[in-house]
Amino acid sequence: MKIKAILNRDGGTFRTTDMDRYTQEMERIFTQAGHQIEVSVISGKEIEAALERTSARDDLDAMIAGGGDGTISAAAALAWKNGMPLGVVPAGTMNLFARTLKLPLDIWRVLDVLADGHVMAADIGSANGRAFVHQFSMGLHARMVRYRESYSFASRLGKISASARAAFGVILNPPKFKIDFEVDGVRERRKVSALSVSNNHFGANSLMYADSVDGGHLGFYTAPPLTSAGVARLTFDILRGKFRESPLITQMSVTHVTLHFPEANHKINCVMDGELLPLRGDVDLRVHAGELKLLVGPQGIEPSP
């Protein structure tokens, strides 16, 4: 295969990695596996433009993106748009999509796995046409991200500390809002504190990522209006990996759902693959089954600890 790798040097693990040495190792491993590979190390400010150029090339068999979840989400959206197979080097804090793909979370070990891998057909979600590989969420999660981004932090530990402060703030002040949702021609109204739509159902894990990415569905989850005690209880269930089993969660499996907000007279936020975004009007959520082509490792490869 002819492959182009785009690595975000400002993304997580790569910040403290000897990128010259890493590039040489990547070239060696892929060449020995019979591939032809180009590797570019790009700054965070330039990464999306580089991914867009690469995904549009017609002389490549695949591209590889290396960085955190934001980089990987952007790469997947462009790969889906242009029909380009995508490989993932997880260099971020959470690496949620890499966990779903059961890739090693070690940036050195994953090279051998990808070099010996194959291309599979995977699912990708969209909200009003904007792609997401992990989840779309509103309510508790969006408020927590908004609180976290109001704090200053410049390191992984700083981000973890800011997230803890934000979670505590949400427990003290949980949101409540009305939604109308339509599935298969049936409309229902609910008042909720949280709503989440995942690309395939979340697995039994505390980080809330899917166990697979080829089931052809979206997980649709809502939580009713919660008190501070209710939010604390739900948080405990999430930390135990029992989110889907929580009595506070109602879940459905869908392929298409439309959301309407009957009392939206002020700004509403959502989170898509970790990015806080404003909402304007109704939201149309769909799964695009098998439309994302992914370079993944042999079956049986498990993530690194």
Secondary structure, 3 states (H helix, E strand, C coil): CEEEEEEECCCHHHHHCCHHHHHHHHHHHHHHCCCEEEEEEECHHHHHHHHHHHHCCCCCCEEEEEECHHHHHHHHHHHHHHCCCEEEEECCCCCHHHHHCCCCCCCCHHHHHHHCCEEEEEEEEEECCEEECCEEEEEHHHHHHHHHHCCCCCCHHHHHHHHHHHHHHHHHCCCCEEEEEEECCEEEEEEECEEEEEECCECCCCCCCECCCCCCCEEEEEECCCCHHHHHHHHHHHHCCCCCCCCCCEEEEECEEEEECCCCCCCEEEEECCEEEEECCCEEEEEEEEEEEEEECCCCCCCCC
